[in-house]
C-alpha cells in the first residue's frame, strides 16, 4: 500500500529534503498520545528554518493544513492533522547557545527538555518547567501547550520561562517577540473593544490554560504577544526558535511524603501547604502504586507512609537546617496520618518516577479495563480541589466508570484516565460534557496544562462566553486568516467524539497463539495498550532502562515501540495499512524489534512488543514458507544437539574461513558474525560423570539445563552446581534434555513452541521442587511465556517455582567480593520479567562495587546474528555496553548472565563476560 500523495510531490519539487508520504509513515503519525486518529497526507522532517518556511508556503498555496509536532506526546490531539505534519524532533533539536551571564538558552523547537537541562547544568542552571515527559518532550511542544509539570509551584509555567520567540504566522510572516510589528496592529483594536471580557474571563487562576491566553494582551500586561502564542497549540504560528530563561537550582532538596486516608482528603490538604513554599506538591492514589508493585515487583517502590493516597512535597533552599525545619513544620501542619522524609536522591527519584509514569500506569482502570485520555487535565482554583475531587468521584460513579486520580493538587490540576466504554455510542460525548459542566461550575479550566486540542476545544462554550469565543476567532484571523495552522483546534473545533482511534479497530480474539490474559484474550485490546506517551523515545539507559534499543540506534519513529504499536493499530482498523497479518507496513516496523522485552517493564502501559511480534510472525507464516533464519536460528537447539555429537569436527569446519562464511550466508546470518564453538563435553555429560563427587543431602533443587549451558558454555552450569552445593542445596536435573522453546517463540513458530513447552512443563512439574534457571531468556520463558502459551495449571505451578540463581540463594551469605569492581549488563529479559534487584542486592551484600548498565547488548538472541541487522545491533551495543566496558579498568569483572550478551562482548570487544555463577564460584573456598 506504499503510495505517494499529491502534496508530497509538490513539497519535493519545492526542494524539501525529507518528505515522507508512504503509508507506513502516515500510519505512524496518525495519532499522538491522545485518543484521536487523523492520518496526515505527508510528514516533513525539516532540516532548516528555510525549509519550514518553504513547507508553509506550499501548504498555504494549496490550502493544505499544517500541524507542528515535537515528540508527539500530546494527550489532547494537538499534534495530529489531516494535511502536513512538521516533525521538528529529528533535525531541529539543537541547544544553540547557553548564556550563563543572563541565564538564558537559545534553542530550536525540537530540542528535548532534558537536553536543555544537560546543557545548562554545568553552569548550575536549569529550565524550570518539567513535565513528566521531560526526557522526550520538546521545547516547541511545551510552548505549544504552555506545559507546566510537577515543579510549576517553584518555577512557573512555560509562559513564565520564555524570554523570546521566533515564529512564522499562517501567512508566512516572520515574527520576533517581544517586539513591535505592523501586522499586530489589528490585535490592539480587538483588545480595546473587549477589555471587559478579557479582564473578567481570562487569567483567573494559574492553571487556566484553555483557550487563548488573552489576558497577556491587556494594557496592564504590556500587550505581550509572546505569551499569547505560548499555549496557542500551533494555531497562530509555527515556532522556529525560542530563548528560554534558566534558573539556579537550589543546593538543598528534600522530599516529604504525606499519607492520607483517601484522595479527597489529600486534595483538601494540598493548598494549605503552599505557605511552606514547596517547589512541588503532587497527589497520588495508592492504586497507581499497586500497579507498579504488581508489574515491577515489591522492591520497585521505596517505603511509603500509611494511607491510601499521598502528597509528594518537595522543598528546596540554600541552608540544610532551614529546609529540614520547614519540612518538620509542614508535616505538623499537614493533617497527614503518617509521613516519611526522603533526603536520599536515589530514593526520591524512584518515587518521582512513579509520578512521572502516572499517565501510562493509569492506562488500566481499577476494574482492569482500558482507561482513556480525553478528560485527563481539568483544573480548578487550588482552594477548591478537594471539593472538586469529591464531586468528580460522584459523577464517575453515576456513569459507572473508574480511574486513578493523580496530579498537581496544590495547583488544582487533576489528571485521570477513565474506563469509558468507547464502543457505546454517545456515552463518551455525554460524559465529557457533564464533566465540563462540573468544572465550569467551580470556575475551572477544561485544561490545566495539556491544551484543549481535539479533546476539549468543543467544550469551551461551557467555560467562556459567546463574546470570548468570537474573540478567539478574530485573533486566529489576524495570525492565520486562511486557517492553515492546525485547524479543528480551539477555533471552529472538531466534535470531541469523532476521529476516535480505538472504536475503529477490529477485535481479534479467535485463532491467537498467545492468550493475552491481562487483555481479556483480545489482541486488539492488547495493541491499544500503547497510548502514545512515548517513553520508548527517551534514553533511559542511564537509570537502568532498556526500552527501546532500536529507536536509540536509528532515531526513527518506526523503530520505536510506539511506532510499531501504531502500525499494528492501523492494521486492525484497516485504514492506511492492510488489515492482514502479512501487511508490508507492519513487517517493516517490526523488523528491527529486538524482542528484548524491555517495553514489558519499562513502558508504563505494559506494552509487550516481543509477544506481539511473535504473534504476527506466527500468523504470517502459518502454513507458509518461512525465512531461512527461522529454520536455522529459530531451531538452534536441534542443530546444537546434532553438532554436539561431533564437536571437534564441527568446530574445525567453522574455523575454516571460506566454509564458515558460506555457512553463515546459507543460514541467513551476517558474515561478520562468528560461529560459536560447541563444547567438547556437554554439561549433562559432566553432571553424570561427576555424580559420585557431589552432595547427596540438602534441600533439593532442579537445575534447568538450557541449550546454551548444555552445548556451548557448560562451565556456567558447573559453576552453578558448585555454588548451589555450597549454599546447602542438592542439585538435580531432568532425565532428558528439555528446551524452553525460546528460539521458536521469537521466530513465531508458536505451534512447535507450544509442543516443546508442553513436554518441558510436564517434566518440570513432575519434579515438584524449586527450579533454578541460569540463562535469563530461558528463565523468563518459564516465568511468563509458558503461562501465556499453555494457560494450564502445571504451567502456572512451574512459573511460580522457577527462580533465578540470586532469587534462590535468598539470605545465603555469598563469598566475599570486597574490593571487586563489577560492570554488570543485566540481560533484557532478566530486567523485564524477573527484575535484577535481587542480583544487585546479592552482589552488594558480598561487598562488590557494582556499576549497573542500562540498555540492551544488541545481539538479543537471533536478532543481531540475522542478515540485515548487524549495523543496528552494533549501534545498540555502542549506546551503553561497549563504551562502559572499554572504559573499565583491566581488573574489573564484566558480569553478563546472558549468552547473547557474552557473545556480543566477544565479537565487539577484547573483554570476556562471565556469569554470576562463575563469579561466585571463583570466590568459594577450595574443598
C-alpha positions in Angstrom: 0.0 0.0 0.0 3.0 2.3 -0.4 1.7 5.4 -2.1 2.8 9.0 -2.8 0.5 11.9 -2.1 -0.1 15.0 -4.3 1.2 17.3 -1.6 4.2 15.1 -1.1 5.2 15.6 -4.8 4.7 19.4 -4.5 6.9 19.5 -1.4 9.7 17.6 -3.1 9.6 19.9 -6.1 9.9 22.8 -3.7 13.2 21.3 -2.6 12.2 19.8 0.7 14.7 17.1 1.5 12.8 14.8 3.8 9.2 14.3 2.7 7.6 11.1 3.9 4.2 10.3 2.4 4.4 6.5 2.3 1.7 4.6 4.1 3.9 3.4 6.9 5.0 6.9 7.9 1.5 8.3 7.6 0.3 5.5 9.8 2.9 6.2 12.5 2.0 9.9 12.6 -1.8 9.3 12.5 -2.0 9.6 16.3 -0.2 11.3 19.2 -0.7 10.3 22.8 -4.4 11.1 22.6 -7.4 9.0 21.6 -7.6 10.5 18.1 -6.6 9.1 14.8 -6.1 11.6 12.0 -3.9 10.3 9.1 -1.8 13.1 7.5 -1.2 13.4 3.8 2.6 13.8 4.4 5.2 14.1 7.1 8.1 16.5 6.7 11.2 16.5 8.8 12.7 19.9 8.1 16.5 20.4 8.2 16.4 24.2 8.4 14.2 27.1 9.1 14.2 27.9 5.4 12.6 24.5 4.8 10.0 25.3 7.4 9.1 28.5 5.5 9.0 26.6 2.2 6.7 24.0 3.6 4.4 26.7 5.0 4.4 28.4 1.6 3.4 25.3 -0.3 0.6 24.5 2.2 -0.7 28.0 2.0 -0.8 28.0 -1.8 -2.5 24.6 -1.9 -4.8 25.1 1.1 -3.4 22.1 2.9 -3.4 22.2 6.8 -0.1 22.3 8.6 0.5 20.8 12.1 3.6 21.3 14.1 4.8 18.3 16.1 7.6 17.6 18.6 7.8 14.2 20.3 4.1 13.5 19.7 3.2 13.2 23.4 0.2 15.4 23.2 -2.7 13.9 25.2 -5.4 16.1 23.6 -4.9 15.5 19.9 -3.0 18.8 19.3 -0.2 17.1 17.3 -2.2 15.3 14.5 -3.7 16.8 11.4 -5.1 16.0 8.0 -2.5 17.8 5.9 1.2 18.1 6.5 2.8 17.2 9.9 6.1 19.0 10.6 8.3 16.8 12.8 10.8 19.1 14.4 12.3 16.4 16.7 14.6 14.8 14.0 16.8 17.7 12.8 15.9 20.9 14.5 16.6 19.8 18.1 19.7 21.7 19.0 20.5 23.8 22.0 22.1 26.6 20.1 23.6 28.6 23.0 23.6 28.9 26.8 24.3 32.3 28.2 25.1 31.9 31.9 25.5 35.7 32.4 21.9 36.4 31.6 20.6 32.9 32.4 19.1 32.0 29.1 19.4 29.3 26.5 18.6 29.7 22.8 17.1 26.5 21.4 15.5 25.1 18.3 11.8 23.9 18.6 12.7 20.2 18.6 15.2 20.5 21.5 14.3 17.9 24.2 13.7 19.4 27.6 16.2 17.0 29.2 18.9 18.1 26.7 18.3 21.7 27.7 18.8 20.7 31.3 22.0 18.9 30.5 23.4 21.9 28.6 22.5 24.2 31.4 23.7 22.0 34.3 27.5 22.9 34.0 26.5 26.5 34.9 24.4 25.5 37.9 21.3 26.4 35.9 18.1 24.6 34.8 15.0 25.2 32.8 12.2 25.3 35.4 9.1 23.6 33.8 9.5 19.8 33.9 6.5 17.8 32.5 6.5 14.1 33.3 7.6 13.5 29.7 10.8 15.7 30.2 13.1 13.1 28.8 11.4 13.2 25.4 9.1 16.2 25.1 10.4 19.1 23.1 10.5 22.8 24.0 8.4 23.5 21.0 5.7 21.2 22.3 5.9 22.7 25.8 5.5 26.2 24.3 2.6 24.9 22.2 0.7 23.7 25.2 2.1 26.0 27.9 3.3 22.9 29.7 3.9 23.1 33.5 5.0 19.9 35.2 5.4 18.9 38.8 7.6 21.9 39.8 5.4 24.7 38.5 4.9 25.8 42.1 8.5 26.7 42.3 9.4 27.6 38.7 6.2 28.6 37.0 4.6 27.6 33.7 6.4 27.6 30.3 4.9 31.0 29.6 6.8 32.3 32.7 10.1 31.0 31.4 10.3 32.1 27.8 12.2 35.3 27.1 11.8 35.4 23.3 10.2 33.7 20.4 10.8 33.5 16.6 7.8 32.3 14.7 6.1 32.3 11.3 2.4 33.2 11.1 0.0 31.4 8.9 0.7 33.9 6.1 4.5 33.1 6.4 5.2 36.4 8.0 8.2 36.2 10.4 7.6 37.4 14.0 10.3 38.3 16.6 8.8 38.5 20.0 8.8 40.6 22.1 8.8 43.4 19.7 6.6 45.6 17.6 5.3 44.6 14.2 2.7 46.3 12.0 0.8 43.1 11.4 -0.1 43.1 15.1 -1.9 46.4 15.0 -5.4 44.7 14.5 -4.8 43.0 17.8 -4.8 46.3 19.6 -8.2 47.2 18.2 -9.6 43.8 19.3 -8.3 44.2 22.8 -9.6 47.7 23.1 -13.0 46.6 22.1 -13.2 43.6 24.5 -11.4 44.8 27.6 -14.3 43.8 30.0 -14.5 40.3 28.5 -10.8 39.7 28.8 -10.4 41.1 32.3 -13.3 39.1 33.7 -12.9 35.8 31.9 -9.1 35.3 31.5 -6.2 34.8 33.8 -8.4 33.9 36.8 -6.0 31.3 38.3 -2.6 29.9 37.4 -3.8 26.7 35.6 -6.4 28.3 33.4 -4.8 27.1 30.1 -7.9 26.5 28.0 -8.4 28.8 25.0 -6.1 31.7 24.1 -4.3 33.5 26.9 -5.8 36.8 26.1 -5.0 38.4 29.5 -1.5 38.9 28.3 -2.7 41.4 25.7 -4.2 43.8 28.3 -2.5 47.2 28.6 -1.5 46.5 32.2 0.3 43.4 30.9 2.1 45.4 28.2 0.4 43.7 25.3 2.7 40.7 25.5 2.1 38.8 22.2 4.9 36.4 23.0 2.8 35.0 26.0 -0.3 34.9 23.8 1.5 32.5 21.4 2.5 30.2 24.3 -0.3 27.8 24.7 -1.9 28.5 21.3 -1.3 24.9 20.3 0.2 25.8 16.9 -2.9 27.5 15.7 -1.4 31.0 15.5 2.2 30.4 14.3 5.0 28.0 13.6 7.7 28.3 16.2 11.2 28.4 14.7 13.4 29.4 17.7 13.0 30.1 21.4 15.1 31.8 24.1 14.2 30.3 27.4 15.0 31.6 30.9 17.1 29.5 33.2 17.2 29.5 37.0 19.7 28.5 39.6 18.9 25.2 41.2 18.9 25.3 45.0 21.7 23.1 46.6 19.5 21.6 49.2 16.5 19.4 48.3 14.3 17.2 50.3 11.0 15.3 49.8 8.2 14.9 52.3 5.7 12.1 51.6 2.4 12.6 53.4 -0.1 9.9 53.8 -3.9 10.4 53.8 -6.9 8.1 54.2 -8.2 9.0 50.7 -7.6 11.2 47.7 -10.2 13.7 48.6 -8.6 14.4 52.0 -5.3 14.8 50.2 -6.9 17.3 47.9 -8.2 19.3 50.8 -4.8 19.4 52.4 -2.7 20.3 49.4 -3.5 24.1 49.1 -2.9 24.6 52.8 0.8 23.6 52.3 1.6 26.4 50.0 2.6 28.6 52.9 5.7 26.4 53.2 6.9 27.4 49.7 7.1 23.9 48.1 8.5 23.6 44.6 6.2 20.7 44.0 3.1 19.2 45.7 1.8 16.2 43.8 -1.1 13.9 44.7 -1.1 10.2 44.0 -3.6 7.4 44.5 -2.4 4.2 46.2 -3.8 2.1 43.4 -1.3 3.5 41.0 1.5 2.5 43.3 -0.1 -1.0 43.5 0.2 -1.2 39.7 3.9 -0.5 39.9 4.4 -3.2 42.6 2.5 -5.7 40.6 4.3 -5.0 37.3 7.9 -4.4 38.6 8.0 -6.2 42.0 7.6 -5.0 45.5 11.2 -3.7 45.6 10.4 -1.1 42.9 8.6 1.1 45.4 10.5 2.7 48.3 8.8 2.6 51.7 5.8 4.9 51.9 3.8 6.2 54.9 0.5 4.8 55.8 -2.5 5.8 53.8 -4.5 5.2 50.6 -3.4 8.5 49.0 -0.2 10.5 49.2 1.1 14.0 48.6 4.7 14.2 47.4 6.0 17.5 48.6 9.4 18.9 47.6 11.2 21.7 49.5 14.4 23.3 48.4 16.7 26.0 49.8 20.2 27.1 50.4 20.5 26.0 54.1 20.1 22.4 55.1 18.9 23.2 58.6 16.3 25.7 57.4 14.9 23.2 54.8 14.7 20.5 57.4 12.9 22.8 59.9 10.5 23.8 57.2 9.9 20.1 56.4 9.1 19.3 60.0 6.7 22.3 60.3 5.0 21.2 57.1 4.5 17.7 58.4 2.9 19.0 61.6 0.5 21.3 59.7 -0.4 18.8 57.0 -3.1 16.7 58.8 -1.5 13.6 57.4 -2.0 10.2 59.1 1.7 9.4 58.5 4.8 10.9 56.9 8.2 10.0 55.5 11.1 12.4 54.9 13.3 11.4 51.9 16.7 13.0 51.7 18.3 10.3 49.5 18.3 11.5 45.9 18.1 7.9 44.5 15.1 7.0 46.7 13.4 10.3 45.9 14.0 9.7 42.1 12.3 6.3 42.4 9.3 7.9 43.9 9.1 10.7 41.4 9.4 8.2 38.6 6.1 6.6 39.7 4.5 10.0 39.5 6.1 10.7 36.1 4.7 7.4 34.7 1.3 8.2 36.0 -0.2 8.6 32.6 0.8 5.2 31.5 0.4 3.4 34.8 -3.2 4.6 34.9 -4.0 3.3 31.4 -5.7 0.3 33.1 -8.6 1.2 35.4 -9.3 -0.3 38.9 -11.6 -2.7 37.0 -8.7 -3.8 34.8 -10.3 -2.2 31.8 -8.6 0.1 29.3 -8.6 3.7 30.6 -8.6 6.5 28.2 -7.4 10.1 27.9 -9.8 12.9 26.9 -10.6 14.2 30.4 -7.2 13.9 32.0 -6.3 17.5 32.5 -9.1 19.6 34.2 -8.1 22.3 36.6 -9.9 24.3 39.3 -8.8 27.0 41.7 -6.5 25.2 44.2 -8.6 26.0 47.2 -11.5 24.1 45.7 -9.6 20.9 44.5 -10.8 18.7 47.4 -14.4 19.5 46.8 -14.0 19.0 43.1 -12.4 15.6 43.6 -15.4 14.6 45.8 -17.9 15.7 43.2 -16.0 14.3 40.3 -15.9 10.9 42.1 -19.6 11.1 42.5 -20.0 11.9 38.8 -17.9 9.0 37.6 -19.9 6.7 40.0 -23.1 7.9 38.3 -21.7 6.7 35.0 -20.2 3.5 36.4 -16.7 4.4 35.2 -13.5 4.5 37.2 -9.9 5.7 37.1 -6.9 6.6 39.2 -6.7 10.4 40.0 -3.3 12.0 40.4 -1.7 15.3 39.5 -0.7 18.8 40.6 -3.0 19.0 43.6 -1.6 22.3 45.0 -2.1 23.9 41.6 -5.6 22.5 41.3 -4.8 20.4 38.2 -6.1 16.8 38.2 -5.0 14.0 35.8 -7.1 10.9 35.4 -7.7 8.3 32.7 -11.2 6.7 32.7 -12.5 3.4 31.5 -15.3 4.9 29.5 -16.6 2.2 27.1 -15.9 3.9 23.8 -17.9 1.3 21.9 -21.1 2.6 23.5 -22.4 5.3 21.1 -22.8 8.8 22.7 -21.5 7.9 26.1 -18.1 9.4 25.7 -19.6 12.7 24.5 -22.2 12.8 27.2 -19.7 12.2 30.0 -17.3 14.9 28.7 -20.0 17.5 28.6 -21.2 16.5 32.1 -17.6 16.7 33.4 -17.1 20.0 31.7 -20.2 21.5 33.3 -18.9 20.4 36.7 -15.5 22.0 36.2 -17.1 25.2 34.9 -19.3 25.3 38.0 -16.1 25.5 40.0 -14.7 28.4 37.9 -12.2 25.9 36.5 -10.5 25.2 33.2 -11.0 22.3 30.8 -7.3 22.0 30.5 -4.6 22.8 33.1 -1.5 22.1 31.0 -2.1 19.7 28.1 -4.1 22.1 26.0 -7.6 21.7 24.5 -6.8 20.1 21.2 -9.4 17.8 19.7 -10.4 16.5 23.1 -11.7 19.7 24.7 -12.0 22.5 22.2 -15.7 21.8 21.6 -16.2 22.2 25.4 -15.0 25.8 25.6 -18.5 27.3 25.3 -19.2 25.8 28.7 -16.4 27.9 30.1 -16.3 31.0 28.0 -19.0 33.5 26.9 -20.0 33.9 23.2 -18.1 37.2 23.2 -14.9 35.4 24.3 -15.3 32.7 21.7 -15.9 35.2 18.9 -12.7 36.9 20.1 -10.8 33.7 19.7 -11.9 33.6 16.0 -10.9 37.2 15.5 -7.4 36.6 17.0 -7.0 33.5 14.8 -7.9 35.5 11.7 -5.1 38.0 12.5 -2.4 35.4 12.5 -3.8 32.7 10.2 -6.6 34.2 8.0 -6.7 31.2 5.7 -7.0 28.7 8.6 -3.9 26.7 7.6 -2.4 26.1 11.0 -3.8 23.2 13.0 -7.5 23.7 12.0 -10.1 22.0 14.1 -8.4 23.0 17.4 -9.6 25.9 19.6 -11.4 27.8 16.8 -14.2 26.0 14.8 -13.3 22.8 16.6 -14.0 19.3 15.5 -16.5 17.4 17.7 -14.9 15.7 20.7 -16.2 12.2 19.7 -15.1 12.0 16.0 -11.9 10.5 14.8 -11.5 8.2 17.8 -8.8 5.6 17.3 -9.9 2.7 19.5 -13.5 2.1 18.4 -12.5 1.9 14.7 -10.3 -1.2 15.3 -11.3 -4.8 14.6 -11.5 -7.0 17.6 -9.3 -10.1 17.3 -9.9 -12.9 19.9 -10.0 -16.2 18.0 -7.1 -18.0 16.4 -4.5 -16.4 18.6 -1.5 -18.3 19.8 -0.9 -16.3 23.0 -3.8 -16.0 25.4 -3.3 -12.3 26.4 -4.8 -12.9 29.9 -4.3 -9.3 31.0 -6.3 -8.1 28.0 -9.3 -10.5 28.1 -7.7 -12.6 25.4 -8.1 -9.7 23.0 -5.2 -8.9 20.7 -6.9 -5.5 19.7 -7.1 -4.5 23.4 -3.5 -5.6 23.9 -2.2 -3.5 21.0 -4.1 -0.5 22.1 -2.3 -0.6 25.4 0.1 1.8 23.7 -1.4 5.2 24.4 1.5 7.1 22.8 3.1 8.6 25.8 6.4 8.0 24.0 8.7 6.8 26.8 10.2 4.5 24.2 11.7 7.6 22.6 13.7 8.5 25.7 17.2 7.3 26.5 16.7 5.8 30.0 19.8 3.6 29.9 21.5 5.9 32.5 18.9 4.8 35.0 18.9 1.1 34.1 16.2 1.3 31.4 16.2 -0.9 28.3 13.3 0.3 26.0 13.7 0.9 23.1 17.1 0.0 21.9 16.5 0.1 18.2 15.0 3.6 18.4 18.0 4.8 20.2 20.1 3.4 17.4 18.2 4.8 14.5 16.1 7.7 15.9 13.3 6.6 13.5 9.7 6.7 14.8 9.0 3.4 13.0 11.7 1.7 15.2 10.1 2.9 18.5 7.8 0.8 20.5 5.1 3.4 19.8 5.7 3.4 16.1 5.3 -0.4 15.9 2.1 -0.2 18.0 0.7 2.4 15.7 1.3 0.2 12.7 -0.4 -2.7 14.3 -3.3 -0.4 15.3 -3.6 0.7 11.7 -3.7 -2.9 10.6 -6.6 -3.6 12.9 -8.6 -0.6 11.7 -7.9 -1.4 8.1 -7.2 2.3 7.2 -3.8 3.1 5.8 -2.4 -0.4 6.5 -3.9 -3.5 5.0 -6.0 -5.5 7.6 -3.7 -8.5 7.1 -1.1 -10.2 9.2 1.1 -10.1 6.0 0.9 -6.3 5.9 4.1 -4.9 4.5 4.0 -1.9 6.8 3.6 -4.0 9.9 6.6 -6.2 9.0 8.7 -3.1 8.1 8.1 -1.7 11.6 8.7 -5.0 13.4 11.9 -5.8 11.5 14.2 -4.0 13.9 12.4 -5.1 17.1 15.0 -7.0 19.1 12.3 -8.9 21.0 14.2 -7.7 24.1 11.0 -7.3 26.2 12.3 -4.1 27.6 9.0 -2.5 26.9 7.2 -5.1 29.0 8.7 -3.5 32.1 9.8 0.0 31.0 6.6 1.0 29.1 4.3 2.4 31.8 1.3 1.0 29.9 2.7 -2.5 29.8 3.3 -3.0 26.1 5.0 -6.3 25.3 6.1 -5.9 21.7 8.2 -9.1 21.8 5.0 -11.1 22.3 3.1 -9.1 19.6 5.9 -9.7 17.1 5.9 -13.4 17.8 2.1 -13.5 17.2 2.5 -11.6 14.0 5.2 -13.9 12.7 3.2 -16.9 13.8 0.1 -15.7 11.9 2.0 -14.6 8.9 4.0 -17.8 8.2 1.5 -20.3 9.4 1.4 -22.9 6.7 3.7 -20.8 4.6 7.4 -20.9 3.7 9.5 -19.0 6.3 12.7 -17.0 6.1 15.8 -19.3 6.2 16.8 -17.9 9.6 13.6 -19.3 11.2 14.8 -22.8 10.2 18.4 -22.2 11.4 18.5 -19.8 14.3 14.8 -20.4 15.1 15.6 -24.1 15.6 19.0 -23.7 17.1 18.6 -26.2 20.0 18.1 -29.0 17.5 21.2 -28.0 15.4 23.3 -27.6 18.6 22.3 -31.1 19.7 23.4 -32.6 16.4 26.6 -30.7 16.4 27.4 -31.8 20.0 27.8 -35.4 18.7 30.9 -34.4 16.7 32.1 -31.2 18.4 35.7 -31.3 17.1 34.8 -31.8 13.5 32.1 -29.0 13.7 34.5 -26.6 15.4 37.2 -27.3 12.9 34.9 -26.7 9.9 33.6 -23.4 11.4 37.1 -22.1 11.7 37.8 -22.5 8.0 37.3 -19.0 6.6 35.5 -19.9 3.3 33.4 -22.6 4.9 32.4 -20.5 7.8 31.4 -17.6 5.6 29.4 -19.7 3.2 27.7 -21.5 6.1 26.7 -18.1 7.7 25.3 -16.9 4.4 23.3 -20.1 3.8 21.9 -19.9 7.3 20.6 -16.4 6.8 23.3 -15.0 9.2 25.6 -12.0 8.8 29.0 -13.0 7.5 30.7 -10.6 10.1 29.5 -12.8 12.9 31.4 -15.7 14.3 30.1 -19.2 14.7 30.2 -20.1 18.5 32.2 -23.2 19.4 30.5 -26.3 20.6 31.8 -27.5 24.0 33.8 -30.7 23.8 31.8 -32.1 26.7 28.2 -31.2 27.4 27.1 -30.1 30.8 24.8 -33.2 31.3 27.7 -35.5 30.5 29.8 -33.7 33.1 27.0 -33.9 35.6 26.6 -37.7 35.1 30.3 -38.4 35.2 30.8 -36.5 38.4 27.7 -37.6 40.2 29.6 -39.6 42.9 31.5 -36.5 43.9 28.5 -34.3 44.6 26.4 -33.7 47.7 23.7 -36.3 48.5 22.0 -34.2 51.2 20.4 -30.8 51.4 17.2 -29.2 50.0 16.6 -30.5 46.5 16.6 -28.0 43.6 16.1 -28.8 39.9 18.6 -27.0 37.7 17.0 -26.2 34.3 19.7 -27.1 31.8 19.1 -24.7 28.9 20.5 -25.2 25.4 23.3 -22.6 25.8 24.5 -24.1 29.1 24.3 -27.7 27.8 26.1 -27.3 24.4 28.1 -24.0 24.4 29.0 -22.9 28.0 28.8 -25.9 30.3 31.3 -24.1 32.6 28.4 -21.9 33.7 26.3 -24.9 34.8 29.3 -26.4 36.5 29.9 -23.2 38.5 26.2 -23.1 39.4 26.3 -26.6 40.8 29.3 -25.6 42.9 27.6 -22.5 44.3 24.3 -24.3 44.9 26.0 -27.1 46.8 28.0 -24.6 48.8 24.7 -23.0 49.7 23.3 -26.3 51.0 21.3 -27.5 48.0 21.2 -30.9 46.4 21.1 -30.4 42.7 19.1 -32.5 40.3 18.4 -32.3 36.6 15.8 -33.8 34.4 16.5 -37.2 32.9 16.1 -35.9 29.3 17.4 -32.6 27.9 14.4 -30.2 27.7 14.0 -26.9 26.0 12.0 -23.7 26.8 11.3 -23.2 23.1 12.7 -19.6 23.1 14.1 -19.6 19.6 10.8 -21.0 18.3 8.9 -18.3 20.2 11.0 -15.3 18.9 10.6 -16.5 15.3 6.9 -17.0 15.7 6.9 -20.8 15.4 4.4 -21.0 18.2 2.7 -24.3 17.4 6.0 -26.0 17.7 6.9 -23.9 20.7 3.7 -25.0 22.5 4.5 -28.6 21.9 8.1 -28.2 23.2 6.9 -26.3 26.2 4.2 -28.8 26.9 6.8 -31.6 27.2 9.2 -29.4 29.3 6.5 -28.2 31.7 5.3 -31.8 32.2 8.8 -32.9 33.1 9.5 -29.9 35.4 6.0 -30.2 37.1 6.7 -33.8 38.0 9.9 -32.7 39.8 7.7 -30.9 42.4 10.5 -28.7 43.6 12.1 -25.3 43.1 13.6 -24.8 39.6 16.6 -22.6 39.1 17.4 -21.1 35.6 20.8 -19.9 34.5 20.1 -18.4 31.1 17.9 -15.3 31.7 15.9 -15.5 28.5 15.1 -19.2 29.1 14.2 -18.5 32.7 11.9 -15.7 31.6 10.1 -18.0 29.2 9.3 -20.4 32.1 8.2 -17.4 34.2 5.9 -15.8 31.6 5.6 -17.1 28.1 4.8 -20.6 29.3 1.7 -19.4 31.1 0.5 -17.3 28.1 1.1 -20.1 25.6 -0.2 -23.0 27.6 -2.5 -21.5 30.2 -2.5 -24.7 32.2 -2.2 -25.3 35.9 1.1 -27.1 35.6 2.4 -24.1 33.6 1.4 -21.8 36.4 3.0 -24.0 39.0 6.2 -24.2 37.0 6.2 -20.4 36.6 5.7 -19.9 40.3 8.5 -22.4 41.2 11.1 -21.0 38.7 13.8 -18.7 40.1 17.0 -17.1 39.1 20.2 -18.1 40.9 20.1 -14.9 43.0 16.5 -15.4 43.9 17.0 -18.9 45.0 20.1 -18.1 47.1 18.0 -15.6 49.1 19.5 -15.0 52.5 22.6 -17.1 51.8 25.8 -15.3 52.7 27.8 -15.3 49.5 31.6 -15.4 49.4 33.3 -12.1 49.9 33.7 -9.8 46.9 35.3 -7.0 48.8 37.5 -4.9 46.5 35.9 -6.3 43.4 34.7 -3.8 40.8 31.9 -5.1 38.6 30.4 -3.7 35.4 27.1 -5.6 35.1 25.0 -5.9 31.9 21.6 -7.4 33.0 20.0 -9.4 30.3 17.0 -7.6 28.9 14.6 -10.5 29.7 16.1 -10.7 33.2 15.4 -6.9 33.6 11.9 -7.1 32.1 10.5 -10.3 33.6 12.3 -11.1 36.8 13.9 -7.8 37.7 17.6 -7.5 38.5 17.2 -6.1 42.0 17.8 -9.4 43.8 21.1 -9.8 41.9 22.2 -6.3 42.8 21.4 -7.0 46.5 23.4 -10.2 46.5 26.4 -8.5 45.0 26.1 -5.6 47.4 25.9 -8.0 50.4 29.0 -9.7 49.1 30.9 -6.3 49.2 31.2 -5.8 45.4 31.2 -2.3 43.9 28.7 -2.6 41.0 28.1 -0.3 38.1 24.8 -1.5 36.5 24.4 -0.7 32.8 21.1 0.0 31.1 20.2 -0.7 27.6 20.4 -3.9 25.5 23.6 -5.6 24.3 22.2 -5.5 20.8 22.6 -9.2 20.0 19.3 -10.2 21.5 19.1 -13.9 20.6 18.8 -14.3 16.9 18.3 -10.6 16.1 21.9 -9.4 15.9 23.0 -12.5 14.0 20.4 -12.3 11.3 21.4 -10.8 8.0 20.4 -7.2 7.7 20.6 -6.4 11.4 24.3 -6.3 12.1 24.8 -2.5 11.9 21.8 -1.8 14.2 23.0 -4.5 16.6 26.4 -2.8 16.8 24.9 0.6 17.2 22.8 -0.7 20.1 25.8 -2.1 21.8 27.7 1.2 21.3 25.0 3.1 23.2 26.0 1.8 26.6 27.6 -1.6 26.8 30.7 -1.2 24.7 31.7 2.3 26.0 31.3 1.2 29.6 33.4 -2.0 29.1 36.1 -0.2 27.2 36.3 2.4 29.9 36.6 -0.2 32.7 39.9 -1.0 34.4 41.5 -4.2 33.4 40.7 -5.9 36.7 37.0 -5.0 36.5 34.7 -8.0 36.3 32.3 -7.8 33.4 29.2 -9.6 34.5 26.8 -10.8 31.8 24.5 -13.7 32.6 23.0 -13.8 29.1 24.7 -15.9 26.5 23.8 -13.3 23.9 25.4 -10.5 26.0 28.6 -12.5 26.4 28.7 -13.3 22.7 28.3 -9.7 21.7 31.1 -8.8 24.1 33.3 -11.3 22.5 32.5 -10.2 19.0 32.9 -6.4 19.6 35.5 -6.1 22.4 38.5 -7.9 23.8 36.8 -8.4 27.2 35.2 -11.6 28.4 31.9 -11.6 30.2 31.2 -14.1 33.0 28.0 -15.4 34.6 27.1 -14.6 38.2 27.6 -18.3 39.0 31.1 -18.2 37.7 31.9 -15.1 39.7 30.6 -16.6 42.9 32.2 -20.0 42.3 35.6 -18.3 41.7 35.5 -17.0 45.3 34.4 -20.2 47.1 36.9 -21.8 49.4 38.5 -24.8 48.0 37.1 -28.1 49.1 
